[in-house]
Amino acid sequence: MRNNVIEKISYFYQDRIDFIYKILETFAKIEFDLEMSSISLTKSEGIMEDGILKINLSDSNHYNVKIIFNEILEDFFCSLDLLKTAYFKQSLQVVRNILELCTMQLYFTHNIEETSNWKYGKRGIEKIFKMTGKLKNQVNSDMKSTLLEIDKFYNLLNRSTHSHKLNLNIYSIHKFDIMGTYGFEYKAFQNSYLIILCCLKIFLKIYESYIFTLDEGFFKQNIKNTLEEIKEKLQIFEDDIENYKKGDYENGEGYLIYRKHMVINGKQYLYSFSASNQIIWNSKKKGLNKDFKKIYAEIDKYLIRKIKCS
């Protein structure tokens, strides 16, 4: 059964998956420029002894930021690999790790003198809400909004980590209709995909905030140009990302479809559709129970629509 689901994901969504792979590959190209830009800052954290500059890389915020960025990219690749093989719950568990690393990176940027057990390999990342709480008093209003999103998405992703009933794969990889035909819930893919996109945008903002701290120069400008290129490409899904967040996404009610029209039996209906499988009728005219199958067929058609990804 899983193989059938994987085939459907490949048929309907391979272009969307490849789109994010290409975005991540573009991020990976920044690594050299990032390393060259941060070398002087890493050196500034060293201590001169007998004419020799000694640097403890465990102490270096800039070194730690570099390995955090690389780990985040690895996690995104891993999450996509799980998503395309219909391991939706596990894919989102990995995204939760990404938010922890994003928060740690931002924390290092604004608390450069603070030591951390994480730096010395003694503990994993923990008490994320304590870190975001402190950061909200240190950053601008735009970044405060990003931190609020991190808090909400982290709460949402805890549902996958702690095996919330509605996040089990068994709910996502098959459905059984009265004709006895197995398929899979397109909403399960779309929900996971949109969460990944939302967190990719969070990562982009965190990355930009760090680049701002680097010294001006050729390598920094290369990074800024590449980040602008990524932002421009992500515009394709900007409406989907923002519409998802108009729902109560922290509690699994993000909008997969927001204020769209469908036509059933010659009548037009304005509706939204949430990740919890709820239809919200956005006008006085509501769909009829007898049209249930037609309504969900229209929703499925929208969820598998082709999007021109470039």
HELIX and SHEET records of a PDB file:
HELIX    1   1 ARG A    2  ALA A   28  1                                  27    
HELIX    2   2 GLU A   31  SER A   44  1                                  14    
HELIX    3   3 ASN A   61  LEU A   83  1                                  23    
HELIX    4   4 PHE A   88  HIS A  110  1                                  23    
HELIX    5   5 ILE A  128  LEU A  135  1                                   8    
HELIX    6   6 SER A  141  THR A  161  1                                  21    
HELIX    7   7 LYS A  165  ASN A  167  5                                   3    
HELIX    8   8 ASN A  169  SER A  172  1                                   4    
HELIX    9   9 TYR A  186  ILE A  211  1                                  26    
HELIX   10  10 PHE A  218  LEU A  234  1                                  17    
HELIX   11  11 GLN A  235  PHE A  237  5                                   3    
HELIX   12  12 GLU A  238  TYR A  244  1                                   7    
HELIX   13  13 TYR A  249  ASN A  251  5                                   3    
HELIX   14  14 ASN A  289  ASP A  291  5                                   3    
HELIX   15  15 PHE A  292  LEU A  303  1                                  12    
SHEET    1   A 2 ILE A  47  GLU A  49  0                                        
SHEET    2   A 2 ILE A  52  LYS A  54 -1                                        
SHEET    1   B 3 TYR A 255  ILE A 264  0                                        
SHEET    2   B 3 LYS A 267  SER A 274 -1                                        
SHEET    3   B 3 ILE A 279  TRP A 281 -1                                        
END                                                                             
